[in-house]
Amino acid sequence: MKSIVNKPWGSYQIIDQGENFIVKNIVVKPYAKLSLQSHKHRSEHWVIVEGQAEVTINDNITTLEPNQSTYIPSETKHRLANNHDKNLILIEVWYGEKLDEEDITRYEDIYNRV
């Protein structure tokens, strides 16, 4: 396993990877959210493990509980938020031809990274 990478919203750790996929364990701190973003070269699958996630996909906002999941196609605007007082933990699977942290377009970000 790789080391934990800290972000303003929490942290992630890569737990597996291959030629066309990366699997991450993600922790989102209480009342934190990721940027509204999209990716050109990858799709993502999110599986909630602990906590409750507010998931935005394009203009649709839903709530996911543990053992629920969602799929985000490439080039789709999306955001993950934790609106509760406990950590949100999920497994994220990237799938695509080019897997790179730089493959991101941010549209909104409370941490001024747009």
Rosetta blueprint (number, residue, H / E / L):
1 M L
2 K L
3 S L
4 I L
5 V E
6 N E
7 K E
8 P L
9 W L
10 G E
11 S E
12 Y E
13 Q E
14 I E
15 I E
16 D E
17 Q E
18 G L
19 E L
20 N L
21 F E
22 I E
23 V E
24 K E
25 N E
26 I E
27 V E
28 V E
29 K L
30 P L
31 Y L
32 A L
33 K E
34 L L
35 S L
36 L E
37 Q E
38 S E
39 H L
40 K L
41 H L
42 R E
43 S E
44 E E
45 H E
46 W E
47 V E
48 I E
49 V E
50 E E
51 G L
52 Q L
53 A E
54 E E
55 V E
56 T E
57 I E
58 N L
59 D L
60 N E
61 I E
62 T E
63 T E
64 L E
65 E L
66 P L
67 N L
68 Q L
69 S E
70 T E
71 Y E
72 I E
73 P L
74 S L
75 E L
76 T L
77 K L
78 H E
79 R E
80 L E
81 A E
82 N L
83 N L
84 H L
85 D L
86 K L
87 N L
88 L E
89 I E
90 L E
91 I E
92 E E
93 V E
94 W E
95 Y E
96 G E
97 E L
98 K L
99 L L
100 D L
101 E L
102 E L
103 D L
104 I L
105 T E
106 R E
107 Y E
108 E E
109 D L
110 I L
111 Y L
112 N L
113 R L
114 V L
